[in-house]
Amino acid sequence: MKLKPEQGVTQISLENATEIIADRGLPNLIQLVNEGDNTSEHSVIVAWGDFEHKFTGFSWGYGGEGPRGLAKFFQMVGLHRRIPTSIIGKLPSTHPGLLLALARDGWLVEFAYEGADKLDGVFETIEGPVKTPEST
């Protein structure tokens, strides 16, 4: 598996995702991370068992290329069945993070997020049973 340096380029993140998924299958953990105050500091850390990759070309909170790339990535791993693409645009760009845990068949089994007060109503459209921090 040969991955390219992403340097924040969405298309390269998508190419790397395609390469990793072909080699490793579906991931089991996806974490959206905001390491600063703007969208240039967004990254998506994805784990496939003991292998982890940090995608720097994906983003959220606006209608640009980065969020469209994240929506395509969600489609690649089957999350579009559970999380509508519109959620990506609704997450505030300054949101500190979101953690998604997936089953081996790609179904979302758990999610957790910081700054819940800023996300009122955002996750009401997630379908089906999910285990949330409040229900444990």
N, CA, C and O atoms as a GROMACS GRO file, in nm:
protein
  544
    1MET      N    1   0.086  -0.117   0.000
    1MET     CA    2   0.000   0.000   0.000
    1MET      C    3   0.091   0.124   0.000
    1MET      O    4   0.174   0.142   0.089
    2LYS      N    5   0.071   0.207  -0.102
    2LYS     CA    6   0.153   0.328  -0.113
    2LYS      C    7   0.061   0.450  -0.106
    2LYS      O    8  -0.020   0.474  -0.195
    3LEU      N    9   0.076   0.527   0.002
    3LEU     CA   10  -0.008   0.644   0.024
    3LEU      C   11   0.069   0.771  -0.011
    3LEU      O   12   0.190   0.780   0.007
    4LYS      N   13  -0.005   0.869  -0.061
    4LYS     CA   14   0.054   0.997  -0.099
    4LYS      C   15   0.043   1.096   0.017
    4LYS      O   16  -0.051   1.088   0.096
    5PRO      N   17   0.138   1.190   0.027
    5PRO     CA   18   0.123   1.297   0.127
    5PRO      C   19   0.002   1.383   0.090
    5PRO      O   20  -0.012   1.423  -0.026
    6GLU      N   21  -0.084   1.411   0.185
    6GLU     CA   22  -0.211   1.480   0.155
    6GLU      C   23  -0.201   1.632   0.160
    6GLU      O   24  -0.255   1.701   0.073
    7GLN      N   25  -0.134   1.684   0.259
    7GLN     CA   26  -0.115   1.829   0.273
    7GLN      C   27  -0.246   1.906   0.256
    7GLN      O   28  -0.248   2.014   0.197
    8GLY      N   29  -0.355   1.850   0.310
    8GLY     CA   30  -0.483   1.918   0.308
    8GLY      C   31  -0.560   1.911   0.177
    8GLY      O   32  -0.661   1.979   0.162
    9VAL      N   33  -0.515   1.830   0.083
    9VAL     CA   34  -0.580   1.820  -0.048
    9VAL      C   35  -0.685   1.709  -0.045
    9VAL      O   36  -0.653   1.592  -0.024
   10THR      N   37  -0.811   1.747  -0.066
   10THR     CA   38  -0.923   1.654  -0.056
   10THR      C   39  -0.911   1.537  -0.152
   10THR      O   40  -0.933   1.422  -0.112
   11GLN      N   41  -0.876   1.561  -0.276
   11GLN     CA   42  -0.867   1.455  -0.376
   11GLN      C   43  -0.764   1.349  -0.336
   11GLN      O   44  -0.786   1.230  -0.356
   12ILE      N   45  -0.653   1.393  -0.280
   12ILE     CA   46  -0.550   1.297  -0.237
   12ILE      C   47  -0.600   1.217  -0.116
   12ILE      O   48  -0.573   1.097  -0.105
   13SER      N   49  -0.674   1.282  -0.026
   13SER     CA   50  -0.733   1.209   0.086
   13SER      C   51  -0.828   1.100   0.036
   13SER      O   52  -0.828   0.988   0.088
   14LEU      N   53  -0.908   1.132  -0.064
   14LEU     CA   54  -1.000   1.033  -0.122
   14LEU      C   55  -0.924   0.918  -0.189
   14LEU      O   56  -0.963   0.802  -0.176
   15GLU      N   57  -0.817   0.951  -0.260
   15GLU     CA   58  -0.735   0.846  -0.323
   15GLU      C   59  -0.672   0.756  -0.217
   15GLU      O   60  -0.672   0.634  -0.232
   16ASN      N   61  -0.620   0.817  -0.111
   16ASN     CA   62  -0.561   0.737  -0.003
   16ASN      C   63  -0.668   0.650   0.064
   16ASN      O   64  -0.642   0.535   0.098
   17ALA      N   65  -0.787   0.705   0.084
   17ALA     CA   66  -0.896   0.628   0.144
   17ALA      C   67  -0.930   0.507   0.058
   17ALA      O   68  -0.949   0.396   0.110
   18THR      N   69  -0.938   0.527  -0.072
   18THR     CA   70  -0.966   0.417  -0.164
   18THR      C   71  -0.861   0.308  -0.152
   18THR      O   72  -0.893   0.190  -0.146
   19GLU      N   73  -0.735   0.349  -0.146
   19GLU     CA   74  -0.622   0.256  -0.134
   19GLU      C   75  -0.630   0.177  -0.002
   19GLU      O   76  -0.612   0.055  -0.002
   20ILE      N   77  -0.655   0.247   0.107
   20ILE     CA   78  -0.658   0.180   0.238
   20ILE      C   79  -0.778   0.086   0.248
   20ILE      O   80  -0.764  -0.026   0.297
   21ILE      N   81  -0.894   0.130   0.203
   21ILE     CA   82  -1.014   0.046   0.210
   21ILE      C   83  -0.997  -0.080   0.125
   21ILE      O   84  -1.041  -0.188   0.165
   22ALA      N   85  -0.933  -0.067   0.009
   22ALA     CA   86  -0.906  -0.184  -0.076
   22ALA      C   87  -0.815  -0.283  -0.004
   22ALA      O   88  -0.829  -0.404  -0.021
   23ASP      N   89  -0.722  -0.231   0.075
   23ASP     CA   90  -0.625  -0.316   0.145
   23ASP      C   91  -0.679  -0.369   0.278
   23ASP      O   92  -0.654  -0.484   0.313
   24ARG      N   93  -0.752  -0.285   0.351
   24ARG     CA   94  -0.789  -0.317   0.489
   24ARG      C   95  -0.939  -0.340   0.513
   24ARG      O   96  -0.977  -0.390   0.618
   25GLY      N   97  -1.022  -0.303   0.417
   25GLY     CA   98  -1.168  -0.315   0.437
   25GLY      C   99  -1.222  -0.194   0.511
   25GLY      O  100  -1.162  -0.086   0.509
   26LEU      N  101  -1.337  -0.212   0.574
   26LEU     CA  102  -1.403  -0.102   0.644
   26LEU      C  103  -1.332  -0.070   0.774
   26LEU      O  104  -1.283  -0.160   0.842
   27PRO      N  105  -1.327   0.058   0.810
   27PRO     CA  106  -1.264   0.096   0.937
   27PRO      C  107  -1.355   0.065   1.055
   27PRO      O  108  -1.475   0.040   1.037
   28ASN      N  109  -1.298   0.067   1.176
   28ASN     CA  110  -1.381   0.046   1.293
   28ASN      C  111  -1.394   0.172   1.379
   28ASN      O  112  -1.472   0.173   1.475
   29LEU      N  113  -1.318   0.277   1.347
   29LEU     CA  114  -1.326   0.399   1.425
   29LEU      C  115  -1.294   0.519   1.337
   29LEU      O  116  -1.196   0.518   1.262
   30ILE      N  117  -1.377   0.623   1.347
   30ILE     CA  118  -1.354   0.747   1.273
   30ILE      C  119  -1.365   0.861   1.372
   30ILE      O  120  -1.464   0.871   1.445
   31GLN      N  121  -1.264   0.946   1.374
   31GLN     CA  122  -1.266   1.060   1.466
   31GLN      C  123  -1.244   1.189   1.389
   31GLN      O  124  -1.142   1.206   1.323
   32LEU      N  125  -1.341   1.280   1.398
   32LEU     CA  126  -1.326   1.413   1.341
   32LEU      C  127  -1.259   1.499   1.447
   32LEU      O  128  -1.308   1.508   1.560
   33VAL      N  129  -1.150   1.563   1.412
   33VAL     CA  130  -1.071   1.637   1.510
   33VAL      C  131  -1.047   1.779   1.460
   33VAL      O  132  -1.006   1.800   1.346
   34ASN      N  133  -1.074   1.875   1.546
   34ASN     CA  134  -1.042   2.014   1.516
   34ASN      C  135  -0.929   2.055   1.610
   34ASN      O  136  -0.948   2.064   1.731
   35GLU      N  137  -0.812   2.080   1.553
   35GLU     CA  138  -0.694   2.111   1.635
   35GLU      C  139  -0.670   2.260   1.647
   35GLU      O  140  -0.563   2.303   1.689
   36GLY      N  141  -0.770   2.341   1.611
   36GLY     CA  142  -0.753   2.485   1.619
   36GLY      C  143  -0.884   2.558   1.604
   36GLY      O  144  -0.990   2.505   1.639
   37ASP      N  145  -0.876   2.679   1.551
   37ASP     CA  146  -0.995   2.763   1.542
   37ASP      C  147  -1.050   2.777   1.401
   37ASP      O  148  -1.145   2.853   1.381
   38ASN      N  149  -0.994   2.707   1.304
   38ASN     CA  150  -1.048   2.722   1.169
   38ASN      C  151  -1.042   2.589   1.095
   38ASN      O  152  -0.986   2.491   1.143
   39THR      N  153  -1.102   2.587   0.976
   39THR     CA  154  -1.114   2.461   0.902
   39THR      C  155  -0.982   2.408   0.849
   39THR      O  156  -0.974   2.290   0.815
   40SER      N  157  -0.878   2.490   0.843
   40SER     CA  158  -0.749   2.439   0.796
   40SER      C  159  -0.685   2.347   0.899
   40SER      O  160  -0.585   2.281   0.870
   41GLU      N  161  -0.742   2.343   1.018
   41GLU     CA  162  -0.687   2.257   1.123
   41GLU      C  163  -0.777   2.137   1.151
   41GLU      O  164  -0.762   2.070   1.253
   42HIS      N  165  -0.869   2.108   1.060
   42HIS     CA  166  -0.952   1.989   1.070
   42HIS      C  167  -0.874   1.868   1.018
   42HIS      O  168  -0.793   1.879   0.926
   43SER      N  169  -0.898   1.755   1.080
   43SER     CA  170  -0.846   1.630   1.025
   43SER      C  171  -0.942   1.518   1.066
   43SER      O  172  -1.021   1.533   1.159
   44VAL      N  173  -0.932   1.409   0.994
   44VAL     CA  174  -1.015   1.293   1.023
   44VAL      C  175  -0.921   1.175   1.044
   44VAL      O  176  -0.850   1.133   0.953
   45ILE      N  177  -0.921   1.124   1.166
   45ILE     CA  178  -0.834   1.012   1.202
   45ILE      C  179  -0.917   0.885   1.195
   45ILE      O  180  -1.021   0.874   1.260
   46VAL      N  181  -0.871   0.789   1.117
   46VAL     CA  182  -0.947   0.666   1.093
   46VAL      C  183  -0.861   0.546   1.131
   46VAL      O  184  -0.743   0.539   1.097
   47ALA      N  185  -0.922   0.452   1.203
   47ALA     CA  186  -0.850   0.332   1.245
   47ALA      C  187  -0.912   0.207   1.183
   47ALA      O  188  -1.034   0.190   1.177
   48TRP      N  189  -0.823   0.122   1.137
   48TRP     CA  190  -0.857  -0.012   1.088
   48TRP      C  191  -0.782  -0.109   1.178
   48TRP      O  192  -0.670  -0.150   1.145
   49GLY      N  193  -0.839  -0.144   1.291
   49GLY     CA  194  -0.767  -0.229   1.386
   49GLY      C  195  -0.642  -0.159   1.434
   49GLY      O  196  -0.650  -0.053   1.497
   50ASP      N  197  -0.526  -0.218   1.405
   50ASP     CA  198  -0.400  -0.160   1.452
   50ASP      C  199  -0.340  -0.058   1.355
   50ASP      O  200  -0.234  -0.002   1.382
   51PHE      N  201  -0.405  -0.033   1.244
   51PHE     CA  202  -0.358   0.066   1.146
   51PHE      C  203  -0.442   0.193   1.157
   51PHE      O  204  -0.565   0.187   1.161
   52GLU      N  205  -0.374   0.308   1.162
   52GLU     CA  206  -0.443   0.435   1.174
   52GLU      C  207  -0.390   0.532   1.070
   52GLU      O  208  -0.271   0.534   1.040
   53HIS      N  209  -0.480   0.613   1.013
   53HIS     CA  210  -0.439   0.714   0.915
   53HIS      C  211  -0.509   0.846   0.946
   53HIS      O  212  -0.626   0.849   0.981
   54LYS      N  213  -0.434   0.955   0.930
   54LYS     CA  214  -0.488   1.090   0.952
   54LYS      C  215  -0.512   1.154   0.815
   54LYS      O  216  -0.417   1.185   0.743
   55PHE      N  217  -0.640   1.173   0.780
   55PHE     CA  218  -0.676   1.239   0.655
   55PHE      C  219  -0.682   1.390   0.680
   55PHE      O  220  -0.755   1.435   0.768
   56THR      N  221  -0.607   1.466   0.605
   56THR     CA  222  -0.604   1.611   0.626
   56THR      C  223  -0.684   1.688   0.521
   56THR      O  224  -0.695   1.810   0.531
   57GLY      N  225  -0.740   1.620   0.423
   57GLY     CA  226  -0.815   1.687   0.318
   57GLY      C  227  -0.965   1.690   0.340
   57GLY      O  228  -1.039   1.742   0.256
   58PHE      N  229  -1.012   1.636   0.453
   58PHE     CA  230  -1.155   1.636   0.484
   58PHE      C  231  -1.185   1.744   0.587
   58PHE      O  232  -1.101   1.777   0.670
   59SER      N  233  -1.306   1.798   0.581
   59SER     CA  234  -1.345   1.904   0.672
   59SER      C  235  -1.495   1.902   0.692
   59SER      O  236  -1.563   1.812   0.641
   60TRP      N  237  -1.548   1.999   0.765
   60TRP     CA  238  -1.692   2.008   0.792
   60TRP      C  239  -1.727   2.152   0.826
   60TRP      O  240  -1.640   2.236   0.848
   61GLY      N  241  -1.859   2.180   0.828
   61GLY     CA  242  -1.906   2.309   0.875
   61GLY      C  243  -1.923   2.417   0.769
   61GLY      O  244  -1.950   2.532   0.802
   62TYR      N  245  -1.908   2.382   0.644
   62TYR     CA  246  -1.931   2.477   0.534
   62TYR      C  247  -1.958   2.396   0.409
   62TYR      O  248  -1.958   2.273   0.414
   63GLY      N  249  -1.980   2.460   0.297
   63GLY     CA  250  -2.019   2.388   0.176
   63GLY      C  251  -1.908   2.368   0.076
   63GLY      O  252  -1.934   2.365  -0.044
   64GLY      N  253  -1.786   2.355   0.120
   64GLY     CA  254  -1.672   2.348   0.028
   64GLY      C  255  -1.627   2.209  -0.008
   64GLY      O  256  -1.696   2.110   0.017
   65GLU      N  257  -1.509   2.204  -0.067
   65GLU     CA  258  -1.451   2.078  -0.115
   65GLU      C  259  -1.422   1.980  -0.001
   65GLU      O  260  -1.448   1.860  -0.016
   66GLY      N  261  -1.369   2.028   0.110
   66GLY     CA  262  -1.338   1.940   0.224
   66GLY      C  263  -1.459   1.867   0.277
   66GLY      O  264  -1.453   1.745   0.296
   67PRO      N  265  -1.571   1.937   0.304
   67PRO     CA  266  -1.692   1.868   0.348
   67PRO      C  267  -1.749   1.773   0.242
   67PRO      O  268  -1.800   1.666   0.275
   68ARG      N  269  -1.740   1.810   0.115
   68ARG     CA  270  -1.787   1.719   0.009
   68ARG      C  271  -1.700   1.593   0.007
   68ARG      O  272  -1.750   1.483  -0.016
   69GLY      N  273  -1.572   1.609   0.031
   69GLY     CA  274  -1.482   1.494   0.038
   69GLY      C  275  -1.515   1.404   0.156
   69GLY      O  276  -1.512   1.281   0.144
   70LEU      N  277  -1.546   1.465   0.270
   70LEU     CA  278  -1.584   1.387   0.388
   70LEU      C  279  -1.714   1.311   0.360
   70LEU      O  280  -1.728   1.195   0.400
   71ALA      N  281  -1.809   1.375   0.292
   71ALA     CA  282  -1.934   1.308   0.255
   71ALA      C  283  -1.905   1.189   0.164
   71ALA      O  284  -1.966   1.083   0.179
   72LYS      N  285  -1.813   1.205   0.068
   72LYS     CA  286  -1.776   1.092  -0.020
   72LYS      C  287  -1.711   0.980   0.061
   72LYS      O  288  -1.736   0.863   0.036
   73PHE      N  289  -1.627   1.018   0.157
   73PHE     CA  290  -1.563   0.916   0.241
   73PHE      C  291  -1.669   0.841   0.322
   73PHE      O  292  -1.664   0.718   0.331
   74PHE      N  293  -1.765   0.914   0.380
   74PHE     CA  294  -1.874   0.849   0.453
   74PHE      C  295  -1.948   0.752   0.361
   74PHE      O  296  -1.990   0.645   0.405
   75GLN      N  297  -1.965   0.788   0.235
   75GLN     CA  298  -2.031   0.701   0.139
   75GLN      C  299  -1.946   0.575   0.116
   75GLN      O  300  -2.000   0.465   0.109
   76MET      N  301  -1.815   0.593   0.104
   76MET     CA  302  -1.725   0.481   0.079
   76MET      C  303  -1.732   0.376   0.190
   76MET      O  304  -1.719   0.257   0.165
   77VAL      N  305  -1.752   0.422   0.314
   77VAL     CA  306  -1.754   0.328   0.427
   77VAL      C  307  -1.896   0.294   0.472
   77VAL      O  308  -1.914   0.226   0.573
   78GLY      N  309  -1.997   0.340   0.397
   78GLY     CA  310  -2.134   0.303   0.425
   78GLY      C  311  -2.204   0.388   0.530
   78GLY      O  312  -2.317   0.358   0.567
   79LEU      N  313  -2.140   0.492   0.578
   79LEU     CA  314  -2.202   0.575   0.681
   79LEU      C  315  -2.316   0.661   0.628
   79LEU      O  316  -2.399   0.707   0.706
   80HIS      N  317  -2.321   0.682   0.500
   80HIS     CA  318  -2.430   0.763   0.443
   80HIS      C  319  -2.566   0.700   0.470
   80HIS      O  320  -2.668   0.768   0.463
   81ARG      N  321  -2.568   0.570   0.500
   81ARG     CA  322  -2.694   0.502   0.534
   81ARG      C  323  -2.747   0.550   0.669
   81ARG      O  324  -2.867   0.547   0.693
   82ARG      N  325  -2.657   0.594   0.756
   82ARG     CA  326  -2.695   0.631   0.892
   82ARG      C  327  -2.682   0.780   0.920
   82ARG      O  328  -2.759   0.835   1.000
   83ILE      N  329  -2.587   0.846   0.856
   83ILE     CA  330  -2.564   0.988   0.881
   83ILE      C  331  -2.583   1.063   0.751
   83ILE      O  332  -2.499   1.054   0.661
   84PRO      N  333  -2.691   1.137   0.738
   84PRO     CA  334  -2.714   1.212   0.615
   84PRO      C  335  -2.602   1.314   0.591
   84PRO      O  336  -2.546   1.371   0.685
   85THR      N  337  -2.571   1.335   0.467
   85THR     CA  338  -2.465   1.428   0.429
   85THR      C  339  -2.488   1.568   0.486
   85THR      O  340  -2.393   1.641   0.512
   86SER      N  341  -2.614   1.605   0.505
   86SER     CA  342  -2.644   1.738   0.556
   86SER      C  343  -2.584   1.764   0.693
   86SER      O  344  -2.559   1.879   0.729
   87ILE      N  345  -2.560   1.659   0.771
   87ILE     CA  346  -2.501   1.676   0.904
   87ILE      C  347  -2.361   1.736   0.894
   87ILE      O  348  -2.322   1.815   0.979
   88ILE      N  349  -2.286   1.699   0.791
   88ILE     CA  350  -2.149   1.748   0.775
   88ILE      C  351  -2.148   1.900   0.766
   88ILE      O  352  -2.061   1.966   0.823
   89GLY      N  353  -2.244   1.955   0.694
   89GLY     CA  354  -2.253   2.100   0.683
   89GLY      C  355  -2.305   2.166   0.808
   89GLY      O  356  -2.278   2.284   0.831
   90LYS      N  357  -2.381   2.093   0.891
   90LYS     CA  358  -2.439   2.150   1.012
   90LYS      C  359  -2.341   2.154   1.129
   90LYS      O  360  -2.357   2.235   1.220
   91LEU      N  361  -2.240   2.068   1.127
   91LEU     CA  362  -2.141   2.073   1.235
   91LEU      C  363  -2.070   2.208   1.230
   91LEU      O  364  -2.016   2.244   1.125
   92PRO      N  365  -2.068   2.282   1.338
   92PRO     CA  366  -1.996   2.410   1.334
   92PRO      C  367  -1.849   2.388   1.300
   92PRO      O  368  -1.789   2.293   1.348
   93SER      N  369  -1.792   2.475   1.217
   93SER     CA  370  -1.653   2.456   1.174
   93SER      C  371  -1.556   2.460   1.291
   93SER      O  372  -1.445   2.408   1.283
   94THR      N  373  -1.597   2.523   1.401
   94THR     CA  374  -1.511   2.529   1.520
   94THR      C  375  -1.540   2.415   1.617
   94THR      O  376  -1.486   2.412   1.728
   95HIS      N  377  -1.627   2.320   1.577
   95HIS     CA  378  -1.663   2.210   1.666
   95HIS      C  379  -1.539   2.129   1.702
   95HIS      O  380  -1.459   2.097   1.614
   96PRO      N  381  -1.520   2.094   1.831
   96PRO     CA  382  -1.396   2.028   1.874
   96PRO      C  383  -1.379   1.883   1.832
   96PRO      O  384  -1.266   1.835   1.828
   97GLY      N  385  -1.486   1.812   1.801
   97GLY     CA  386  -1.463   1.674   1.760
   97GLY      C  387  -1.584   1.585   1.766
   97GLY      O  388  -1.684   1.617   1.832
   98LEU      N  389  -1.574   1.473   1.696
   98LEU     CA  390  -1.681   1.375   1.689
   98LEU      C  391  -1.616   1.239   1.673
   98LEU      O  392  -1.523   1.223   1.594
   99LEU      N  393  -1.664   1.141   1.748
   99LEU     CA  394  -1.609   1.006   1.742
   99LEU      C  395  -1.718   0.911   1.696
   99LEU      O  396  -1.827   0.907   1.753
  100LEU      N  397  -1.690   0.834   1.592
  100LEU     CA  398  -1.785   0.737   1.537
  100LEU      C  399  -1.723   0.598   1.545
  100LEU      O  400  -1.613   0.575   1.494
  101ALA      N  401  -1.793   0.505   1.608
  101ALA     CA  402  -1.746   0.367   1.614
  101ALA      C  403  -1.833   0.283   1.521
  101ALA      O  404  -1.956   0.292   1.526
  102LEU      N  405  -1.770   0.202   1.438
  102LEU     CA  406  -1.842   0.122   1.339
  102LEU      C  407  -1.827  -0.026   1.366
  102LEU      O  408  -1.723  -0.072   1.414
  103ALA      N  409  -1.932  -0.100   1.335
  103ALA     CA  410  -1.924  -0.246   1.339
  103ALA      C  411  -1.852  -0.294   1.213
  103ALA      O  412  -1.830  -0.215   1.121
  104ARG      N  413  -1.816  -0.420   1.209
  104ARG     CA  414  -1.743  -0.473   1.093
  104ARG      C  415  -1.824  -0.463   0.964
  104ARG      O  416  -1.765  -0.460   0.856
  105ASP      N  417  -1.956  -0.458   0.973
  105ASP     CA  418  -2.036  -0.448   0.852
  105ASP      C  419  -2.064  -0.302   0.812
  105ASP      O  420  -2.143  -0.276   0.721
  106GLY      N  421  -1.999  -0.209   0.879
  106GLY     CA  422  -2.013  -0.069   0.843
  106GLY      C  423  -2.124   0.005   0.915
  106GLY      O  424  -2.142   0.125   0.890
  107TRP      N  425  -2.199  -0.062   1.002
  107TRP     CA  426  -2.307   0.007   1.073
  107TRP      C  427  -2.250   0.088   1.188
  107TRP      O  428  -2.160   0.042   1.259
  108LEU      N  429  -2.303   0.206   1.206
  108LEU     CA  430  -2.264   0.292   1.317
  108LEU      C  431  -2.319   0.231   1.446
  108LEU      O  432  -2.439   0.210   1.458
  109VAL      N  433  -2.231   0.204   1.542
  109VAL     CA  434  -2.277   0.145   1.667
  109VAL      C  435  -2.268   0.241   1.784
  109VAL      O  436  -2.336   0.222   1.885
  110GLU      N  437  -2.186   0.344   1.772
  110GLU     CA  438  -2.173   0.438   1.882
  110GLU      C  439  -2.119   0.570   1.830
  110GLU      O  440  -2.039   0.572   1.737
  111PHE      N  441  -2.164   0.679   1.889
  111PHE     CA  442  -2.100   0.805   1.859
  111PHE      C  443  -2.091   0.887   1.987
  111PHE      O  444  -2.175   0.874   2.076
  112ALA      N  445  -1.991   0.971   1.994
  112ALA     CA  446  -1.971   1.058   2.109
  112ALA      C  447  -1.918   1.190   2.056
  112ALA      O  448  -1.849   1.193   1.954
  113TYR      N  449  -1.950   1.298   2.123
  113TYR     CA  450  -1.904   1.427   2.076
  113TYR      C  451  -1.886   1.524   2.192
  113TYR      O  452  -1.951   1.514   2.296
  114GLU      N  453  -1.795   1.618   2.170
  114GLU     CA  454  -1.775   1.725   2.265
  114GLU      C  455  -1.862   1.843   2.222
  114GLU      O  456  -1.907   1.849   2.108
  115GLY      N  457  -1.886   1.934   2.313
  115GLY     CA  458  -1.962   2.054   2.277
  115GLY      C  459  -2.105   2.023   2.240
  115GLY      O  460  -2.158   2.082   2.147
  116ALA      N  461  -2.169   1.931   2.312
  116ALA     CA  462  -2.304   1.888   2.278
  116ALA      C  463  -2.403   2.004   2.274
  116ALA      O  464  -2.499   2.001   2.198
  117ASP      N  465  -2.379   2.106   2.355
  117ASP     CA  466  -2.471   2.220   2.358
  117ASP      C  467  -2.475   2.294   2.224
  117ASP      O  468  -2.575   2.359   2.192
  118LYS      N  469  -2.368   2.285   2.147
  118LYS     CA  470  -2.363   2.350   2.016
  118LYS      C  471  -2.428   2.265   1.907
  118LYS      O  472  -2.446   2.311   1.794
  119LEU      N  473  -2.463   2.141   1.940
  119LEU     CA  474  -2.512   2.047   1.839
  119LEU      C  475  -2.657   2.009   1.857
  119LEU      O  476  -2.702   1.909   1.802
  120ASP      N  477  -2.732   2.087   1.934
  120ASP     CA  478  -2.874   2.056   1.954
  120ASP      C  479  -2.944   2.035   1.821
  120ASP      O  480  -2.940   2.123   1.734
  121GLY      N  481  -3.006   1.920   1.804
  121GLY     CA  482  -3.084   1.891   1.684
  121GLY      C  483  -3.004   1.836   1.568
  121GLY      O  484  -3.064   1.786   1.472
  122VAL      N  485  -2.872   1.842   1.571
  122VAL     CA  486  -2.793   1.797   1.456
  122VAL      C  487  -2.808   1.647   1.436
  122VAL      O  488  -2.817   1.601   1.322
  123PHE      N  489  -2.810   1.570   1.543
  123PHE     CA  490  -2.811   1.425   1.530
  123PHE      C  491  -2.949   1.363   1.535
  123PHE      O  492  -2.961   1.241   1.541
  124GLU      N  493  -3.052   1.443   1.533
  124GLU     CA  494  -3.188   1.388   1.536
  124GLU      C  495  -3.219   1.307   1.411
  124GLU      O  496  -3.310   1.225   1.414
  125THR      N  497  -3.144   1.327   1.302
  125THR     CA  498  -3.174   1.256   1.178
  125THR      C  499  -3.099   1.123   1.164
  125THR      O  500  -3.117   1.053   1.065
  126ILE      N  501  -3.015   1.088   1.262
  126ILE     CA  502  -2.949   0.957   1.256
  126ILE      C  503  -3.054   0.849   1.276
  126ILE      O  504  -3.130   0.853   1.372
  127GLU      N  505  -3.056   0.754   1.184
  127GLU     CA  506  -3.161   0.651   1.187
  127GLU      C  507  -3.118   0.529   1.267
  127GLU      O  508  -3.000   0.495   1.273
  128GLY      N  509  -3.216   0.464   1.326
  128GLY     CA  510  -3.193   0.336   1.390
  128GLY      C  511  -3.129   0.348   1.527
  128GLY      O  512  -3.094   0.458   1.572
  129PRO      N  513  -3.113   0.234   1.593
  129PRO     CA  514  -3.058   0.235   1.728
  129PRO      C  515  -2.908   0.259   1.726
  129PRO      O  516  -2.834   0.191   1.655
  130VAL      N  517  -2.866   0.354   1.802
  130VAL     CA  518  -2.723   0.374   1.825
  130VAL      C  519  -2.702   0.387   1.974
  130VAL      O  520  -2.789   0.436   2.046
  131LYS      N  521  -2.588   0.343   2.018
  131LYS     CA  522  -2.554   0.353   2.160
  131LYS      C  523  -2.485   0.487   2.179
  131LYS      O  524  -2.377   0.510   2.125
  132THR      N  525  -2.547   0.576   2.254
  132THR     CA  526  -2.488   0.707   2.277
  132THR      C  527  -2.432   0.713   2.419
  132THR      O  528  -2.469   0.630   2.502
  133PRO      N  529  -2.344   0.809   2.447
  133PRO     CA  530  -2.291   0.819   2.583
  133PRO      C  531  -2.400   0.832   2.689
  133PRO      O  532  -2.383   0.784   2.801
  134GLU      N  533  -2.511   0.897   2.656
  134GLU     CA  534  -2.619   0.917   2.752
  134GLU      C  535  -2.694   0.787   2.783
  134GLU      O  536  -2.754   0.774   2.890
  135SER      N  537  -2.691   0.691   2.690
  135SER     CA  538  -2.769   0.568   2.710
  135SER      C  539  -2.689   0.456   2.775
  135SER      O  540  -2.740   0.346   2.794
  136THR      N  541  -2.564   0.484   2.808
  136THR     CA  542  -2.481   0.378   2.869
  136THR      C  543  -2.484   0.386   3.020
  136THR      O  544  -2.421   0.305   3.087
   0.00000   0.00000   0.00000
